[in-house]
């Protein structure tokens, strides 16, 4: 069974990988935010206002 501590440790390890690749915390959070918005648009069938290049990315 995965504990909250295990999940937090896994996330931090991924953050360290991103940081080592030159991706800042701010860039990571911004990217995740847009990914969530695109996913929400897909799930609610509201992708029409999105530019064609961004539809179906998630």
PDB file with SEQRES, HELIX, SHEET and CRYST1 records, atoms N, CA, C and O in Angstrom:
SEQRES   1 A   58  UNK UNK UNK UNK UNK UNK UNK UNK UNK UNK UNK UNK UNK          
SEQRES   2 A   58  UNK UNK UNK UNK UNK UNK UNK UNK UNK UNK UNK UNK UNK          
SEQRES   3 A   58  UNK UNK UNK UNK UNK UNK UNK UNK UNK UNK UNK UNK UNK          
SEQRES   4 A   58  UNK UNK UNK UNK UNK UNK UNK UNK UNK UNK UNK UNK UNK          
SEQRES   5 A   58  UNK UNK UNK UNK UNK UNK                                      
HELIX    1 AA1 UNK A    4  UNK A   20  1                                  17    
HELIX    2 AA2 UNK A   25  UNK A   43  1                                  19    
HELIX    3 AA3 UNK A   52  UNK A   54  5                                   3    
CRYST1    1.000    1.000    1.000  90.00  90.00  90.00 P 1           1          
ATOM      1  N   UNK A   1       0.837  -1.186   0.000  1.00  0.00           N  
ATOM      2  CA  UNK A   1       0.000   0.000   0.000  1.00  0.00           C  
ATOM      3  C   UNK A   1       0.880   1.245   0.000  1.00  0.00           C  
ATOM      4  O   UNK A   1       1.818   1.353   0.789  1.00  0.00           O  
ATOM      5  N   UNK A   2       0.573   2.169  -0.877  1.00  0.00           N  
ATOM      6  CA  UNK A   2       1.339   3.397  -0.997  1.00  0.00           C  
ATOM      7  C   UNK A   2       0.857   4.418   0.028  1.00  0.00           C  
ATOM      8  O   UNK A   2      -0.338   4.692   0.143  1.00  0.00           O  
ATOM      9  N   UNK A   3       1.803   4.969   0.763  1.00  0.00           N  
ATOM     10  CA  UNK A   3       1.456   5.976   1.757  1.00  0.00           C  
ATOM     11  C   UNK A   3       1.640   7.374   1.172  1.00  0.00           C  
ATOM     12  O   UNK A   3       2.248   7.548   0.116  1.00  0.00           O  
ATOM     13  N   UNK A   4       1.114   8.344   1.867  1.00  0.00           N  
ATOM     14  CA  UNK A   4       1.273   9.733   1.441  1.00  0.00           C  
ATOM     15  C   UNK A   4       2.751  10.093   1.365  1.00  0.00           C  
ATOM     16  O   UNK A   4       3.181  10.786   0.444  1.00  0.00           O  
ATOM     17  N   UNK A   5       3.513   9.626   2.322  1.00  0.00           N  
ATOM     18  CA  UNK A   5       4.956   9.899   2.343  1.00  0.00           C  
ATOM     19  C   UNK A   5       5.618   9.346   1.082  1.00  0.00           C  
ATOM     20  O   UNK A   5       6.469  10.011   0.492  1.00  0.00           O  
ATOM     21  N   UNK A   6       5.238   8.144   0.664  1.00  0.00           N  
ATOM     22  CA  UNK A   6       5.810   7.528  -0.542  1.00  0.00           C  
ATOM     23  C   UNK A   6       5.488   8.368  -1.781  1.00  0.00           C  
ATOM     24  O   UNK A   6       6.340   8.564  -2.647  1.00  0.00           O  
ATOM     25  N   UNK A   7       4.259   8.856  -1.852  1.00  0.00           N  
ATOM     26  CA  UNK A   7       3.841   9.674  -2.998  1.00  0.00           C  
ATOM     27  C   UNK A   7       4.622  10.980  -3.035  1.00  0.00           C  
ATOM     28  O   UNK A   7       5.094  11.400  -4.092  1.00  0.00           O  
ATOM     29  N   UNK A   8       4.756  11.622  -1.871  1.00  0.00           N  
ATOM     30  CA  UNK A   8       5.502  12.882  -1.793  1.00  0.00           C  
ATOM     31  C   UNK A   8       6.957  12.657  -2.199  1.00  0.00           C  
ATOM     32  O   UNK A   8       7.522  13.459  -2.943  1.00  0.00           O  
ATOM     33  N   UNK A   9       7.552  11.598  -1.730  1.00  0.00           N  
ATOM     34  CA  UNK A   9       8.944  11.284  -2.084  1.00  0.00           C  
ATOM     35  C   UNK A   9       9.095  11.067  -3.581  1.00  0.00           C  
ATOM     36  O   UNK A   9      10.061  11.537  -4.183  1.00  0.00           O  
ATOM     37  N   UNK A  10       8.149  10.361  -4.185  1.00  0.00           N  
ATOM     38  CA  UNK A  10       8.186  10.104  -5.628  1.00  0.00           C  
ATOM     39  C   UNK A  10       8.079  11.425  -6.401  1.00  0.00           C  
ATOM     40  O   UNK A  10       8.821  11.646  -7.357  1.00  0.00           O  
ATOM     41  N   UNK A  11       7.156  12.300  -5.987  1.00  0.00           N  
ATOM     42  CA  UNK A  11       7.006  13.594  -6.654  1.00  0.00           C  
ATOM     43  C   UNK A  11       8.270  14.436  -6.549  1.00  0.00           C  
ATOM     44  O   UNK A  11       8.692  15.055  -7.526  1.00  0.00           O  
ATOM     45  N   UNK A  12       8.876  14.460  -5.359  1.00  0.00           N  
ATOM     46  CA  UNK A  12      10.097  15.242  -5.195  1.00  0.00           C  
ATOM     47  C   UNK A  12      11.226  14.676  -6.037  1.00  0.00           C  
ATOM     48  O   UNK A  12      12.033  15.433  -6.578  1.00  0.00           O  
ATOM     49  N   UNK A  13      11.295  13.369  -6.156  1.00  0.00           N  
ATOM     50  CA  UNK A  13      12.351  12.778  -6.982  1.00  0.00           C  
ATOM     51  C   UNK A  13      12.158  13.165  -8.443  1.00  0.00           C  
ATOM     52  O   UNK A  13      13.132  13.414  -9.154  1.00  0.00           O  
ATOM     53  N   UNK A  14      10.899  13.216  -8.895  1.00  0.00           N  
ATOM     54  CA  UNK A  14      10.623  13.659 -10.265  1.00  0.00           C  
ATOM     55  C   UNK A  14      10.969  15.131 -10.442  1.00  0.00           C  
ATOM     56  O   UNK A  14      11.480  15.527 -11.490  1.00  0.00           O  
ATOM     57  N   UNK A  15      10.692  15.948  -9.423  1.00  0.00           N  
ATOM     58  CA  UNK A  15      11.046  17.365  -9.484  1.00  0.00           C  
ATOM     59  C   UNK A  15      12.556  17.552  -9.610  1.00  0.00           C  
ATOM     60  O   UNK A  15      13.018  18.437 -10.330  1.00  0.00           O  
ATOM     61  N   UNK A  16      13.323  16.715  -8.906  1.00  0.00           N  
ATOM     62  CA  UNK A  16      14.781  16.797  -8.989  1.00  0.00           C  
ATOM     63  C   UNK A  16      15.262  16.442 -10.403  1.00  0.00           C  
ATOM     64  O   UNK A  16      16.202  17.054 -10.912  1.00  0.00           O  
ATOM     65  N   UNK A  17      14.628  15.470 -11.025  1.00  0.00           N  
ATOM     66  CA  UNK A  17      14.987  15.096 -12.396  1.00  0.00           C  
ATOM     67  C   UNK A  17      14.726  16.270 -13.336  1.00  0.00           C  
ATOM     68  O   UNK A  17      15.565  16.603 -14.172  1.00  0.00           O  
ATOM     69  N   UNK A  18      13.555  16.895 -13.192  1.00  0.00           N  
ATOM     70  CA  UNK A  18      13.226  18.042 -14.035  1.00  0.00           C  
ATOM     71  C   UNK A  18      14.204  19.188 -13.811  1.00  0.00           C  
ATOM     72  O   UNK A  18      14.662  19.817 -14.765  1.00  0.00           O  
ATOM     73  N   UNK A  19      14.520  19.455 -12.554  1.00  0.00           N  
ATOM     74  CA  UNK A  19      15.442  20.547 -12.232  1.00  0.00           C  
ATOM     75  C   UNK A  19      16.816  20.268 -12.831  1.00  0.00           C  
ATOM     76  O   UNK A  19      17.466  21.172 -13.358  1.00  0.00           O  
ATOM     77  N   UNK A  20      17.254  19.017 -12.748  1.00  0.00           N  
ATOM     78  CA  UNK A  20      18.546  18.651 -13.323  1.00  0.00           C  
ATOM     79  C   UNK A  20      18.549  18.819 -14.841  1.00  0.00           C  
ATOM     80  O   UNK A  20      19.604  19.022 -15.442  1.00  0.00           O  
ATOM     81  N   UNK A  21      17.378  18.737 -15.459  1.00  0.00           N  
ATOM     82  CA  UNK A  21      17.256  18.942 -16.904  1.00  0.00           C  
ATOM     83  C   UNK A  21      17.051  20.409 -17.257  1.00  0.00           C  
ATOM     84  O   UNK A  21      16.871  20.744 -18.428  1.00  0.00           O  
ATOM     85  N   UNK A  22      17.076  21.292 -16.252  1.00  0.00           N  
ATOM     86  CA  UNK A  22      16.982  22.719 -16.507  1.00  0.00           C  
ATOM     87  C   UNK A  22      15.573  23.288 -16.467  1.00  0.00           C  
ATOM     88  O   UNK A  22      15.363  24.436 -16.859  1.00  0.00           O  
ATOM     89  N   UNK A  23      14.608  22.512 -16.002  1.00  0.00           N  
ATOM     90  CA  UNK A  23      13.231  22.988 -15.922  1.00  0.00           C  
ATOM     91  C   UNK A  23      12.997  23.532 -14.512  1.00  0.00           C  
ATOM     92  O   UNK A  23      13.209  22.830 -13.524  1.00  0.00           O  
ATOM     93  N   UNK A  24      12.563  24.775 -14.431  1.00  0.00           N  
ATOM     94  CA  UNK A  24      12.358  25.388 -13.125  1.00  0.00           C  
ATOM     95  C   UNK A  24      11.018  24.955 -12.533  1.00  0.00           C  
ATOM     96  O   UNK A  24      10.149  24.432 -13.230  1.00  0.00           O  
ATOM     97  N   UNK A  25      10.878  25.186 -11.243  1.00  0.00           N  
ATOM     98  CA  UNK A  25       9.626  24.863 -10.552  1.00  0.00           C  
ATOM     99  C   UNK A  25       8.469  25.626 -11.191  1.00  0.00           C  
ATOM    100  O   UNK A  25       7.395  25.063 -11.400  1.00  0.00           O  
ATOM    101  N   UNK A  26       8.681  26.896 -11.499  1.00  0.00           N  
ATOM    102  CA  UNK A  26       7.633  27.729 -12.098  1.00  0.00           C  
ATOM    103  C   UNK A  26       7.215  27.176 -13.463  1.00  0.00           C  
ATOM    104  O   UNK A  26       6.023  27.109 -13.762  1.00  0.00           O  
ATOM    105  N   UNK A  27       8.171  26.784 -14.283  1.00  0.00           N  
ATOM    106  CA  UNK A  27       7.853  26.214 -15.594  1.00  0.00           C  
ATOM    107  C   UNK A  27       7.073  24.911 -15.445  1.00  0.00           C  
ATOM    108  O   UNK A  27       6.125  24.656 -16.188  1.00  0.00           O  
ATOM    109  N   UNK A  28       7.479  24.093 -14.481  1.00  0.00           N  
ATOM    110  CA  UNK A  28       6.806  22.816 -14.239  1.00  0.00           C  
ATOM    111  C   UNK A  28       5.354  23.034 -13.816  1.00  0.00           C  
ATOM    112  O   UNK A  28       4.446  22.382 -14.333  1.00  0.00           O  
ATOM    113  N   UNK A  29       5.141  23.945 -12.882  1.00  0.00           N  
ATOM    114  CA  UNK A  29       3.779  24.217 -12.402  1.00  0.00           C  
ATOM    115  C   UNK A  29       2.924  24.793 -13.527  1.00  0.00           C  
ATOM    116  O   UNK A  29       1.761  24.419 -13.677  1.00  0.00           O  
ATOM    117  N   UNK A  30       3.492  25.696 -14.313  1.00  0.00           N  
ATOM    118  CA  UNK A  30       2.749  26.279 -15.432  1.00  0.00           C  
ATOM    119  C   UNK A  30       2.348  25.206 -16.434  1.00  0.00           C  
ATOM    120  O   UNK A  30       1.208  25.176 -16.897  1.00  0.00           O  
ATOM    121  N   UNK A  31       3.279  24.333 -16.764  1.00  0.00           N  
ATOM    122  CA  UNK A  31       2.990  23.247 -17.715  1.00  0.00           C  
ATOM    123  C   UNK A  31       1.895  22.331 -17.190  1.00  0.00           C  
ATOM    124  O   UNK A  31       0.988  21.952 -17.930  1.00  0.00           O  
ATOM    125  N   UNK A  32       1.981  21.975 -15.913  1.00  0.00           N  
ATOM    126  CA  UNK A  32       0.954  21.104 -15.313  1.00  0.00           C  
ATOM    127  C   UNK A  32      -0.410  21.790 -15.294  1.00  0.00           C  
ATOM    128  O   UNK A  32      -1.435  21.141 -15.502  1.00  0.00           O  
ATOM    129  N   UNK A  33      -0.426  23.092 -15.046  1.00  0.00           N  
ATOM    130  CA  UNK A  33      -1.689  23.830 -15.030  1.00  0.00           C  
ATOM    131  C   UNK A  33      -2.345  23.770 -16.406  1.00  0.00           C  
ATOM    132  O   UNK A  33      -3.536  23.478 -16.510  1.00  0.00           O  
ATOM    133  N   UNK A  34      -1.576  24.046 -17.470  1.00  0.00           N  
ATOM    134  CA  UNK A  34      -2.142  24.002 -18.816  1.00  0.00           C  
ATOM    135  C   UNK A  34      -2.575  22.595 -19.178  1.00  0.00           C  
ATOM    136  O   UNK A  34      -3.595  22.420 -19.845  1.00  0.00           O  
ATOM    137  N   UNK A  35      -1.824  21.587 -18.755  1.00  0.00           N  
ATOM    138  CA  UNK A  35      -2.190  20.201 -19.017  1.00  0.00           C  
ATOM    139  C   UNK A  35      -3.545  19.887 -18.365  1.00  0.00           C  
ATOM    140  O   UNK A  35      -4.390  19.220 -18.963  1.00  0.00           O  
ATOM    141  N   UNK A  36      -3.739  20.371 -17.143  1.00  0.00           N  
ATOM    142  CA  UNK A  36      -5.013  20.168 -16.440  1.00  0.00           C  
ATOM    143  C   UNK A  36      -6.160  20.871 -17.165  1.00  0.00           C  
ATOM    144  O   UNK A  36      -7.253  20.317 -17.281  1.00  0.00           O  
ATOM    145  N   UNK A  37      -5.914  22.093 -17.653  1.00  0.00           N  
ATOM    146  CA  UNK A  37      -6.946  22.822 -18.386  1.00  0.00           C  
ATOM    147  C   UNK A  37      -7.334  22.071 -19.657  1.00  0.00           C  
ATOM    148  O   UNK A  37      -8.519  21.950 -19.966  1.00  0.00           O  
ATOM    149  N   UNK A  38      -6.354  21.569 -20.391  1.00  0.00           N  
ATOM    150  CA  UNK A  38      -6.639  20.811 -21.608  1.00  0.00           C  
ATOM    151  C   UNK A  38      -7.400  19.528 -21.297  1.00  0.00           C  
ATOM    152  O   UNK A  38      -8.318  19.153 -22.026  1.00  0.00           O  
ATOM    153  N   UNK A  39      -7.019  18.859 -20.217  1.00  0.00           N  
ATOM    154  CA  UNK A  39      -7.719  17.636 -19.819  1.00  0.00           C  
ATOM    155  C   UNK A  39      -9.165  17.944 -19.442  1.00  0.00           C  
ATOM    156  O   UNK A  39     -10.076  17.206 -19.819  1.00  0.00           O  
ATOM    157  N   UNK A  40      -9.378  19.020 -18.708  1.00  0.00           N  
ATOM    158  CA  UNK A  40     -10.729  19.410 -18.314  1.00  0.00           C  
ATOM    159  C   UNK A  40     -11.572  19.755 -19.546  1.00  0.00           C  
ATOM    160  O   UNK A  40     -12.744  19.384 -19.620  1.00  0.00           O  
ATOM    161  N   UNK A  41     -10.984  20.456 -20.500  1.00  0.00           N  
ATOM    162  CA  UNK A  41     -11.705  20.791 -21.735  1.00  0.00           C  
ATOM    163  C   UNK A  41     -12.109  19.522 -22.478  1.00  0.00           C  
ATOM    164  O   UNK A  41     -13.210  19.434 -23.022  1.00  0.00           O  
ATOM    165  N   UNK A  42     -11.220  18.553 -22.496  1.00  0.00           N  
ATOM    166  CA  UNK A  42     -11.513  17.278 -23.173  1.00  0.00           C  
ATOM    167  C   UNK A  42     -12.633  16.527 -22.461  1.00  0.00           C  
ATOM    168  O   UNK A  42     -13.565  16.041 -23.101  1.00  0.00           O  
ATOM    169  N   UNK A  43     -12.540  16.435 -21.141  1.00  0.00           N  
ATOM    170  CA  UNK A  43     -13.528  15.677 -20.370  1.00  0.00           C  
ATOM    171  C   UNK A  43     -14.914  16.320 -20.406  1.00  0.00           C  
ATOM    172  O   UNK A  43     -15.924  15.621 -20.332  1.00  0.00           O  
ATOM    173  N   UNK A  44     -14.966  17.633 -20.516  1.00  0.00           N  
ATOM    174  CA  UNK A  44     -16.259  18.323 -20.528  1.00  0.00           C  
ATOM    175  C   UNK A  44     -16.745  18.617 -21.948  1.00  0.00           C  
ATOM    176  O   UNK A  44     -17.741  19.313 -22.144  1.00  0.00           O  
ATOM    177  N   UNK A  45     -16.026  18.077 -22.932  1.00  0.00           N  
ATOM    178  CA  UNK A  45     -16.381  18.252 -24.348  1.00  0.00           C  
ATOM    179  C   UNK A  45     -16.472  19.723 -24.741  1.00  0.00           C  
ATOM    180  O   UNK A  45     -17.386  20.134 -25.456  1.00  0.00           O  
ATOM    181  N   UNK A  46     -15.507  20.509 -24.261  1.00  0.00           N  
ATOM    182  CA  UNK A  46     -15.474  21.943 -24.576  1.00  0.00           C  
ATOM    183  C   UNK A  46     -14.165  22.308 -25.273  1.00  0.00           C  
ATOM    184  O   UNK A  46     -13.589  23.365 -25.018  1.00  0.00           O  
ATOM    185  N   UNK A  47     -13.711  21.431 -26.144  1.00  0.00           N  
ATOM    186  CA  UNK A  47     -12.457  21.679 -26.847  1.00  0.00           C  
ATOM    187  C   UNK A  47     -12.613  22.618 -28.039  1.00  0.00           C  
ATOM    188  O   UNK A  47     -11.613  23.087 -28.583  1.00  0.00           O  
ATOM    189  N   UNK A  48     -13.841  22.901 -28.455  1.00  0.00           N  
ATOM    190  CA  UNK A  48     -14.072  23.698 -29.658  1.00  0.00           C  
ATOM    191  C   UNK A  48     -13.347  25.047 -29.645  1.00  0.00           C  
ATOM    192  O   UNK A  48     -12.778  25.432 -30.666  1.00  0.00           O  
ATOM    193  N   UNK A  49     -13.347  25.794 -28.498  1.00  0.00           N  
ATOM    194  CA  UNK A  49     -12.672  27.098 -28.515  1.00  0.00           C  
ATOM    195  C   UNK A  49     -11.145  26.999 -28.589  1.00  0.00           C  
ATOM    196  O   UNK A  49     -10.471  27.998 -28.841  1.00  0.00           O  
ATOM    197  N   UNK A  50     -10.605  25.814 -28.374  1.00  0.00           N  
ATOM    198  CA  UNK A  50      -9.142  25.666 -28.385  1.00  0.00           C  
ATOM    199  C   UNK A  50      -8.620  25.647 -29.817  1.00  0.00           C  
ATOM    200  O   UNK A  50      -9.290  25.123 -30.708  1.00  0.00           O  
ATOM    201  N   UNK A  51      -7.447  26.203 -30.052  1.00  0.00           N  
ATOM    202  CA  UNK A  51      -6.847  26.117 -31.382  1.00  0.00           C  
ATOM    203  C   UNK A  51      -6.664  24.648 -31.778  1.00  0.00           C  
ATOM    204  O   UNK A  51      -6.444  23.803 -30.910  1.00  0.00           O  
ATOM    205  N   UNK A  52      -6.749  24.341 -33.043  1.00  0.00           N  
ATOM    206  CA  UNK A  52      -6.685  22.949 -33.517  1.00  0.00           C  
ATOM    207  C   UNK A  52      -5.424  22.229 -33.049  1.00  0.00           C  
ATOM    208  O   UNK A  52      -5.477  21.031 -32.769  1.00  0.00           O  
ATOM    209  N   UNK A  53      -4.311  22.914 -32.958  1.00  0.00           N  
ATOM    210  CA  UNK A  53      -3.062  22.278 -32.535  1.00  0.00           C  
ATOM    211  C   UNK A  53      -3.042  21.825 -31.094  1.00  0.00           C  
ATOM    212  O   UNK A  53      -2.174  21.044 -30.706  1.00  0.00           O  
ATOM    213  N   UNK A  54      -3.989  22.302 -30.286  1.00  0.00           N  
ATOM    214  CA  UNK A  54      -4.027  21.965 -28.875  1.00  0.00           C  
ATOM    215  C   UNK A  54      -5.109  20.952 -28.519  1.00  0.00           C  
ATOM    216  O   UNK A  54      -5.127  20.438 -27.401  1.00  0.00           O  
ATOM    217  N   UNK A  55      -5.984  20.667 -29.426  1.00  0.00           N  
ATOM    218  CA  UNK A  55      -7.058  19.709 -29.150  1.00  0.00           C  
ATOM    219  C   UNK A  55      -6.489  18.307 -29.142  1.00  0.00           C  
ATOM    220  O   UNK A  55      -5.648  17.962 -29.972  1.00  0.00           O  
ATOM    221  N   UNK A  56      -6.953  17.499 -28.197  1.00  0.00           N  
ATOM    222  CA  UNK A  56      -6.552  16.097 -28.146  1.00  0.00           C  
ATOM    223  C   UNK A  56      -5.124  15.854 -27.712  1.00  0.00           C  
ATOM    224  O   UNK A  56      -4.595  14.771 -27.959  1.00  0.00           O  
ATOM    225  N   UNK A  57      -4.475  16.818 -27.073  1.00  0.00           N  
ATOM    226  CA  UNK A  57      -3.110  16.619 -26.603  1.00  0.00           C  
ATOM    227  C   UNK A  57      -3.034  15.728 -25.382  1.00  0.00           C  
ATOM    228  O   UNK A  57      -1.986  15.143 -25.106  1.00  0.00           O  
ATOM    229  N   UNK A  58      -4.115  15.617 -24.653  1.00  0.00           N  
ATOM    230  CA  UNK A  58      -4.109  14.819 -23.431  1.00  0.00           C  
ATOM    231  C   UNK A  58      -4.863  13.543 -23.637  1.00  0.00           C  
ATOM    232  O   UNK A  58      -4.970  12.733 -22.715  1.00  0.00           O  
TER     233      UNK A  58                                                      
END                                                                             
